[in-house]
């Protein structure tokens, strides 16, 4: 895969996660205020937080996965590290 395309995909995933997180926080704050002032119960807030939170977590793991942290050549790095240990 082209490096630029991969970088664009990662940046798009991170931007999508950040936008979704901001929306999640703002909407839940509004629902919390409405729940406190008018409903005197938090079932709606917990319902939205739980199910939308699952989606936010999914986007987080897509944007900041271990594979991205380690890099595509993680296996090669580990092999070279083992070879250098064996040579010492």
VMD Tcl script that draws the C-alpha trace (Angstrom):
set ca {
  {0.00 0.00 0.00}
  {1.18 3.51 -0.75}
  {2.62 5.25 2.32}
  {0.64 8.43 1.69}
  {-2.64 6.50 1.38}
  {-1.89 4.67 4.63}
  {-1.07 7.95 6.39}
  {-4.29 9.51 5.09}
  {-6.29 6.50 6.31}
  {-4.77 6.76 9.79}
  {-5.33 10.51 10.01}
  {-8.93 10.13 8.84}
  {-9.55 7.46 11.48}
  {-8.09 9.68 14.22}
  {-10.13 12.69 13.12}
  {-13.29 10.57 12.97}
  {-12.63 9.29 16.50}
  {-12.00 12.79 17.88}
  {-15.13 14.21 16.28}
  {-17.22 11.31 17.60}
  {-15.74 11.72 21.09}
  {-16.56 15.45 21.18}
  {-20.13 14.78 20.05}
  {-20.43 12.00 22.64}
  {-19.32 14.30 25.45}
  {-21.53 17.22 24.42}
  {-24.68 15.14 23.89}
  {-24.20 13.26 27.17}
  {-23.69 16.54 29.02}
  {-26.96 17.87 27.58}
  {-28.79 14.65 28.45}
  {-27.34 14.78 31.99}
  {-28.61 18.34 32.46}
  {-32.05 17.44 31.11}
  {-32.14 14.31 33.30}
  {-31.26 16.27 36.44}
  {-33.63 19.17 35.77}
  {-36.67 17.47 34.29}
  {-36.59 13.68 34.59}
  {-35.05 13.09 38.04}
  {-33.68 9.81 36.69}
  {-30.61 8.82 34.77}
  {-31.77 5.77 32.80}
  {-31.72 7.68 29.50}
  {-28.21 8.99 30.18}
  {-26.87 5.55 31.06}
  {-28.56 3.99 28.03}
  {-27.01 6.52 25.63}
  {-23.62 6.46 27.37}
  {-23.39 2.68 27.23}
  {-24.41 2.01 23.65}
  {-22.81 5.08 22.09}
  {-19.73 4.45 24.25}
  {-19.30 1.06 22.60}
  {-19.14 2.81 19.23}
  {-16.66 5.39 20.54}
  {-14.41 2.62 21.87}
  {-14.58 0.83 18.54}
  {-13.46 3.98 16.73}
  {-10.69 4.49 19.31}
  {-9.29 1.01 18.73}
  {-9.53 1.49 14.98}
  {-7.66 4.81 15.15}
  {-5.05 3.93 17.79}
  {-4.53 0.21 17.43}
  {-1.50 -1.70 18.69}
  {-0.66 -2.54 15.10}
  {-0.22 1.17 14.33}
  {1.94 1.69 17.41}
  {4.19 -1.24 16.65}
  {4.30 -0.57 12.94}
  {3.84 -2.87 9.99}
  {7.30 -4.32 10.30}
  {6.98 -5.26 13.98}
  {7.85 -8.88 13.29}
  {10.97 -7.87 11.37}
  {12.06 -5.60 14.23}
  {11.64 -8.45 16.70}
  {13.60 -10.86 14.47}
  {16.46 -8.37 14.09}
  {16.47 -7.80 17.85}
  {16.74 -11.55 18.50}
  {19.51 -11.90 15.92}
  {21.48 -9.11 17.57}
  {21.05 -10.78 20.98}
  {22.29 -14.07 19.59}
  {25.37 -12.37 18.13}
  {26.42 -10.88 21.47}
}
mol new
graphics top color blue
foreach p $ca { graphics top sphere $p radius 0.5 }
foreach p [lrange $ca 0 end-1] q [lrange $ca 1 end] { graphics top cylinder $p $q radius 0.2 }
display resetview
